[in-house]
């Protein structure tokens, strides 16, 4: 009986030990660890997200946030893409945004007001760097795609009957609504604990 109690105590002790967290996102491109490239396979596949990591910062038990993309941020971003898919017209708040990946994905999914927050100082600056670089680039790419699509619709309209061209134009306009993104719809603010 005493051996069983000791074995149970050892199992309980093993279950509550602190296990060091190690970043190991197998889906990220780790060729350049200071700048990761995330390519989502679903509806966000046309918009890769580039995330800068601060590898010069020491990660300790007291200071371990905001430096690198955590697995939880990547998995949350994947969850949003595969299960939520459409955040159009929604407002999103991310507390402790870290590198900003989840906020960027929420913005890509159409949220019209995204606020990414983190600790004041270098943490907030880091989130701002990632969100603004991605938002500016992606909004510009999407605007170009919209212009290209509108030119295609006009070219099709010239070669087809008026009714068919009107239906094609409406369908294309509906598709283009999904493409429009405003880089001003994602903001960063400091948390004050």
SERO-4910 file (N, C-alpha, C, O; in steps of 0.05 Angstrom, whole numbers):
BEGIN
 pado doro    nc1    nc2    nc3   cac1   cac2   cac3    cc1    cc2    cc3    oc1    oc2    oc3
  Unk    A     16    -24      0      0      0      0     17     25      0     11     45    -14
  Unk    A     38     25     15     56     48     17     69     54    -11     73     77    -18
  Unk    A     76     33    -26     88     37    -52     69     50    -72     77     66    -88
  Unk    A     43     43    -70     23     55    -87     20     85    -81     17    101    -99
  Unk    A     21     92    -55     18    120    -47     42    136    -58     39    158    -68
  Unk    A     66    124    -55     90    138    -65     89    141    -95     97    162   -106
  Unk    A     80    121   -109     77    122   -138     57    144   -146     62    159   -165
  Unk    A     35    145   -131     15    166   -137     26    194   -132     21    212   -148
  Unk    A     41    197   -110     53    223   -104     73    231   -126     74    254   -134
  Unk    A     88    211   -136    107    217   -158     93    225   -183    102    244   -197
  Unk    A     71    212   -189     55    219   -213     43    247   -210     43    263   -229
  Unk    A     33    254   -186     22    280   -181     44    301   -184     40    323   -196
  Unk    A     68    295   -174     90    314   -176     98    318   -205    103    340   -214
  Unk    A     99    296   -220    107    298   -249     86    315   -264     93    329   -283
  Unk    A     61    312   -257     39    326   -271     40    356   -266     30    371   -283
  Unk    A     51    365   -244     51    393   -238     78    407   -242     81    430   -235
  Unk    A     97    393   -253    123    405   -258    121    426   -280    105    424   -298
  Unk    A    138    447   -277    139    468   -298    154    457   -322    178    449   -319
  Unk    A    142    456   -345    155    447   -369    162    471   -385    145    486   -393
  Unk    A    188    475   -390    196    499   -406    183    499   -434    182    478   -447
  Unk    A    173    522   -442    160    524   -468    182    530   -488    200    546   -484
  Unk    A    181    516   -511    200    520   -532    185    525   -558    168    509   -565
  Unk    A    191    547   -571    178    553   -596    186    532   -617    210    527   -622
  Unk    A    166    519   -629    172    499   -649    148    497   -668    136    475   -671
  Unk    A    141    518   -681    119    518   -700    129    506   -727    144    519   -742
  Unk    A    121    481   -732    131    467   -755    120    478   -781    130    472   -803
  Unk    A     99    495   -779     86    505   -803     99    531   -813     93    541   -835
  Unk    A    116    543   -796    128    569   -803    153    564   -820    166    543   -817
  Unk    A    160    583   -836    185    582   -851    207    591   -833    209    615   -827
  Unk    A    224    573   -824    244    580   -804    272    586   -817    292    586   -802
  Unk    A    273    591   -842    298    597   -855    310    623   -845    334    626   -842
  Unk    A    293    642   -839    302    668   -828    286    673   -803    265    685   -803
  Unk    A    296    663   -780    281    664   -756    274    693   -746    255    696   -731
  Unk    A    288    713   -755    281    740   -747    257    750   -763    243    768   -754
  Unk    A    251    738   -786    228    746   -802    215    720   -812    225    707   -829
  Unk    A    192    714   -800    177    690   -808    156    696   -829    145    718   -829
  Unk    A    151    677   -846    132    679   -868    111    658   -863    116    634   -861
  Unk    A     86    668   -860     63    650   -855     46    650   -880     35    671   -888
  Unk    A     42    627   -892     25    624   -915      2    606   -907      6    582   -902
  Unk    A    -21    618   -905    -45    602   -897    -56    589   -922    -54    600   -944
  Unk    A    -68    566   -919    -76    550   -942   -106    554   -949   -114    546   -971
  Unk    A   -121    566   -933   -150    570   -938   -155    596   -952   -142    602   -972
  Unk    A   -175    610   -943   -183    635   -956   -163    657   -955   -165    677   -970
  Unk    A   -143    654   -938   -122    675   -936    -97    668   -953    -77    681   -951
  Unk    A    -99    648   -970    -76    638   -984    -63    659  -1003    -39    656  -1009
  Unk    A    -78    679  -1011    -66    698  -1029    -51    720  -1014    -40    738  -1027
  Unk    A    -52    720   -988    -39    741   -972    -20    729   -952    -28    724   -929
  Unk    A      6    725   -959     25    716   -938     29    738   -918     28    762   -924
  Unk    A     34    729   -893     39    748   -871     68    745   -863     77    723   -858
  Unk    A     82    768   -862    110    768   -853    111    779   -825    101    801   -819
  Unk    A    123    764   -807    125    772   -779    155    775   -771    170    756   -774
  Unk    A    162    798   -761    189    802   -750    189    793   -721    171    800   -706
  Unk    A    210    778   -714    213    770   -686    237    784   -674    256    791   -688
  Unk    A    236    789   -648    259    802   -634    275    780   -621    270    773   -598
  Unk    A    295    770   -635    311    749   -624    333    760   -605    346    744   -591
  Unk    A    337    786   -605    358    797   -588    348    800   -559    364    804   -541
  Unk    A    323    796   -555    311    798   -528    314    771   -514    310    750   -526
  Unk    A    322    771   -489    325    747   -473    297    738   -464    282    754   -453
  Unk    A    291    713   -467    265    702   -458    270    689   -431    285    669   -429
  Unk    A    257    699   -411    260    688   -384    232    682   -373    212    688   -386
  Unk    A    231    671   -349    205    665   -336    190    691   -330    166    691   -329
  Unk    A    205    713   -326    192    739   -320    187    755   -345    168    772   -345
  Unk    A    202    751   -366    198    767   -390    199    748   -414    220    740   -424
  Unk    A    175    740   -423    175    720   -444    153    726   -464    143    707   -478
  Unk    A    145    750   -467    123    756   -485    132    775   -507    150    791   -503
  Unk    A    118    774   -529    122    793   -550    147    790   -567    150    805   -586
  Unk    A    164    771   -561    189    769   -577    186    752   -602    195    759   -623
  Unk    A    172    729   -599    170    710   -621    140    702   -624    124    707   -606
  Unk    A    134    690   -646    107    680   -651    103    655   -634    117    635   -639
  Unk    A     85    656   -616     80    632   -600     62    613   -615     47    621   -633
  Unk    A     64    588   -608     47    568   -621     18    574   -618      2    570   -636
  Unk    A     10    585   -595    -18    592   -590    -28    613   -609    -51    612   -617
  Unk    A    -11    633   -615    -19    653   -634    -23    641   -662    -42    648   -676
  Unk    A     -5    624   -670     -7    612   -696    -32    595   -698    -47    596   -717
  Unk    A    -37    579   -677    -61    561   -677    -87    577   -675   -107    570   -688
  Unk    A    -87    600   -661   -110    617   -660   -115    629   -688   -138    631   -697
  Unk    A    -94    638   -701    -97    648   -728   -108    627   -747   -126    633   -763
  Unk    A    -98    603   -745   -108    581   -762   -138    575   -756   -153    570   -774
  Unk    A   -145    576   -730   -172    571   -722   -191    592   -734   -212    586   -745
  Unk    A   -183    618   -732   -199    639   -744   -203    634   -773   -225    638   -784
  Unk    A   -182    627   -787   -184    623   -816   -202    600   -823   -218    601   -842
  Unk    A   -199    578   -809   -213    553   -817   -241    551   -805   -258    537   -816
  Unk    A   -247    564   -782   -273    561   -769   -290    587   -769   -314    585   -772
  Unk    A   -277    610   -767   -293    635   -765   -296    646   -793   -319    653   -801
  Unk    A   -275    649   -808   -274    656   -836   -283    684   -843   -271    697   -860
  Unk    A   -304    694   -831   -314    720   -839   -319    738   -814   -336    732   -798
  Unk    A   -303    758   -812   -306    777   -790   -315    804   -800   -312    824   -786
  Unk    A   -326    805   -824   -334    831   -836   -354    845   -817   -374    834   -808
  Unk    A   -348    871   -813   -365    887   -796   -361    883   -766   -374    896   -750
  Unk    A   -343    866   -759   -338    860   -730   -315    878   -719   -299    888   -734
  Unk    A   -315    880   -693   -293    893   -679   -278    872   -663   -290    856   -650
  Unk    A   -252    872   -665   -235    852   -652   -215    866   -634   -203    886   -641
  Unk    A   -212    855   -610   -192    865   -591   -174    842   -583   -184    821   -575
  Unk    A   -148    846   -586   -129    825   -578   -113    837   -554    -98    856   -557
  Unk    A   -115    824   -532   -100    832   -508    -74    816   -508    -74    792   -509
  Unk    A    -52    830   -506    -26    817   -507    -20    806   -534    -16    782   -537
  Unk    A    -19    823   -554    -17    815   -582     10    803   -589     12    789   -609
  Unk    A     30    808   -573     57    797   -579     68    807   -605     76    830   -607
  Unk    A     68    790   -626     79    799   -652     57    809   -670     62    821   -691
  Unk    A     31    806   -662      9    816   -677     -3    798   -698    -21    806   -713
  Unk    A      6    773   -699     -4    754   -719    -34    750   -718    -47    752   -739
  Unk    A    -46    746   -695    -75    741   -693    -90    766   -702   -111    764   -715
  Unk    A    -81    789   -694    -95    814   -702    -94    818   -732   -113    827   -745
  Unk    A    -71    812   -744    -68    814   -773    -88    795   -787   -100    803   -807
  Unk    A    -90    771   -778   -108    751   -790   -137    760   -786   -153    758   -805
  Unk    A   -144    771   -763   -172    781   -759   -177    804   -779   -199    805   -790
  Unk    A   -158    821   -783   -161    843   -803   -164    831   -831   -181    841   -846
  Unk    A   -148    811   -838   -150    799   -864   -177    786   -869   -187    784   -891
  Unk    A   -190    777   -847   -216    764   -849   -239    785   -850   -262    777   -849
  Unk    A   -231    810   -851   -251    831   -856   -260    847   -832   -278    864   -835
  Unk    A   -249    842   -808   -257    859   -785   -252    888   -792   -230    895   -801
  Unk    A   -272    905   -787   -268    933   -795   -256    950   -773   -251    974   -777
  Unk    A   -251    938   -750   -238    952   -728   -223    932   -711   -235    917   -696
  Unk    A   -197    932   -714   -180    913   -699   -161    930   -681   -148    948   -690
  Unk    A   -161    923   -655   -143    937   -637   -125    916   -624   -134    898   -609
  Unk    A    -99    918   -630    -79    900   -619    -66    914   -596    -57    937   -599
  Unk    A    -65    901   -573    -53    914   -549    -30    898   -538    -30    873   -541
  Unk    A    -12    911   -525     10    898   -511     22    918   -492     13    941   -490
  Unk    A     42    910   -477     55    928   -458     67    952   -472     77    950   -494
  Unk    A     67    974   -458     77    999   -470    108    997   -474    121    982   -459
  Unk    A    118   1011   -494    146   1011   -499    153    993   -522    140    993   -543
  Unk    A    175    977   -519    184    961   -542    164    940   -551    164    933   -575
  Unk    A    147    931   -533    127    911   -541    106    923   -560    100    912   -581
  Unk    A     96    947   -553     76    960   -570     89    968   -597     77    966   -618
  Unk    A    114    977   -596    128    985   -621    132    961   -639    130    963   -663
  Unk    A    137    937   -627    141    913   -642    115    904   -656    115    897   -680
  Unk    A     92    906   -642     66    899   -654     60    919   -676     51    911   -698
  Unk    A     66    945   -671     61    965   -692     77    960   -717     67    963   -739
  Unk    A    102    952   -713    119    946   -736    107    924   -754    106    927   -778
  Unk    A     99    903   -741     88    880   -756     60    886   -768     56    880   -791
  Unk    A     43    899   -753     16    904   -764     16    924   -786      3    921   -806
  Unk    A     32    946   -782     32    967   -803     45    957   -829     36    963   -851
  Unk    A     67    942   -826     81    932   -850     63    914   -866     61    916   -891
  Unk    A     49    895   -853     32    877   -866      7    890   -877     -1    885   -900
  Unk    A     -6    908   -861    -30    921   -870    -25    939   -894    -41    939   -913
  Unk    A     -3    954   -894      3    971   -917      8    955   -942     -3    961   -963
  Unk    A     24    934   -940     30    917   -963      6    903   -974      0    904   -998
  Unk    A     -9    890   -956    -32    874   -965    -55    892   -976    -67    885   -996
  Unk    A    -60    915   -963    -81    933   -973    -74    942  -1001    -91    945  -1018
  Unk    A    -48    948  -1006    -39    957  -1032    -42    935  -1053    -52    939  -1075
  Unk    A    -35    910  -1045    -38    887  -1063    -67    882  -1070    -74    877  -1093
  Unk    A    -84    885  -1050   -113    880  -1054   -125    902  -1072   -141    896  -1089
  Unk    A   -116    927  -1068   -126    949  -1085   -119    944  -1114   -135    949  -1132
  Unk    A    -94    934  -1119    -86    928  -1146   -103    905  -1158   -110    905  -1181
  Unk    A   -109    885  -1141   -125    862  -1150   -153    872  -1157   -165    862  -1176
  Unk    A   -164    891  -1142   -190    902  -1147   -190    916  -1174   -209    913  -1190
  Unk    A   -170    932  -1179   -168    947  -1204   -166    928  -1228   -179    931  -1248
  Unk    A   -150    907  -1225   -147    887  -1246   -174    873  -1251   -181    868  -1275
  Unk    A   -188    866  -1230   -214    852  -1233   -234    870  -1247   -250    861  -1263
  Unk    A   -234    895  -1239   -253    914  -1252   -247    917  -1282   -266    919  -1298
  Unk    A   -222    917  -1289   -215    919  -1317   -224    894  -1332   -233    895  -1355
  Unk    A   -223    870  -1319   -232    845  -1332   -263    847  -1336   -273    838  -1357
  Unk    A   -277    857  -1316   -306    859  -1318   -313    877  -1341   -332    871  -1357
  Unk    A   -299    900  -1344   -305    918  -1366   -299    906  -1393   -314    909  -1412
  Unk    A   -278    890  -1395   -271    877  -1420   -292    856  -1427   -299    854  -1450
  Unk    A   -302    841  -1407   -323    822  -1412   -349    835  -1420   -363    825  -1437
  Unk    A   -355    858  -1408   -379    872  -1414   -380    882  -1443   -401    883  -1455
  Unk    A   -357    889  -1454   -356    898  -1481   -362    876  -1501   -373    881  -1523
  Unk    A   -355    851  -1494   -358    829  -1513   -384    813  -1509   -388    794  -1524
  Unk    A   -401    820  -1490   -425    805  -1484   -449    823  -1484   -447    847  -1486
  Unk    A   -473    810  -1483   -498    825  -1482   -500    841  -1457   -487    835  -1437
  Unk    A   -517    862  -1457   -520    880  -1434   -529    865  -1409   -518    870  -1388
  Unk    A   -549    848  -1411   -560    834  -1387   -539    816  -1375   -535    815  -1350
  Unk    A   -525    801  -1392   -504    783  -1382   -481    798  -1369   -470    790  -1349
  Unk    A   -474    820  -1382   -452    837  -1371   -459    849  -1344   -443    850  -1326
  Unk    A   -485    857  -1341   -494    868  -1316   -493    847  -1293   -484    853  -1271
  Unk    A   -501    823  -1299   -500    801  -1279   -471    795  -1272   -465    791  -1249
  Unk    A   -454    794  -1292   -425    789  -1287   -413    811  -1270   -397    805  -1252
  Unk    A   -421    835  -1275   -411    858  -1260   -420    857  -1231   -404    861  -1213
  Unk    A   -445    851  -1226   -455    848  -1199   -441    826  -1184   -433    830  -1161
  Unk    A   -437    803  -1197   -423    781  -1184   -395    789  -1177   -385    783  -1155
  Unk    A   -382    802  -1196   -354    811  -1191   -353    831  -1168   -334    831  -1152
  Unk    A   -372    849  -1167   -372    869  -1146   -375    856  -1119   -363    865  -1099
  Unk    A   -392    836  -1117   -395    821  -1092   -369    808  -1084   -362    808  -1060
  Unk    A   -355    797  -1103   -329    785  -1097   -309    806  -1089   -292    801  -1071
  Unk    A   -310    829  -1101   -291    850  -1094   -295    861  -1066   -276    871  -1054
  Unk    A   -319    860  -1056   -325    869  -1029   -308    854  -1009   -298    865   -989
  Unk    A   -303    828  -1015   -287    812   -997   -258    820   -999   -242    816   -980
  Unk    A   -250    832  -1021   -222    839  -1025   -214    866  -1012   -191    869  -1004
  Unk    A   -233    884  -1009   -226    910   -999   -217    910   -970   -231    899   -952
  Unk    A   -194    921   -965   -183    923   -938   -173    952   -934   -161    963   -952
  Unk    A   -177    963   -911   -167    989   -905   -145    986   -883   -151    976   -861
  Unk    A   -121    995   -889    -99    992   -870   -104   1009   -845    -90   1005   -825
  Unk    A   -123   1027   -846   -129   1043   -822   -147   1028   -802   -151   1038   -780
  Unk    A   -156   1005   -810   -175    990   -793   -160    972   -772   -173    958   -757
  Unk    A   -134    973   -772   -119    957   -752   -101    977   -738    -85    991   -750
  Unk    A   -104    978   -711    -90    997   -695    -76    983   -671    -83    960   -665
  Unk    A    -57    996   -659    -42    985   -636    -44   1005   -614    -42   1030   -618
  Unk    A    -48    995   -589    -49   1012   -566    -35    998   -542    -36    974   -541
  Unk    A    -23   1014   -525    -10   1002   -501    -30    994   -480    -51   1007   -476
  Unk    A    -24    972   -466    -39    964   -443    -26    977   -418     -2    980   -417
  Unk    A    -43    986   -400    -32    998   -375    -42    980   -352    -65    983   -343
  Unk    A    -26    963   -343    -33    945   -321    -33    961   -295    -39    950   -274
***
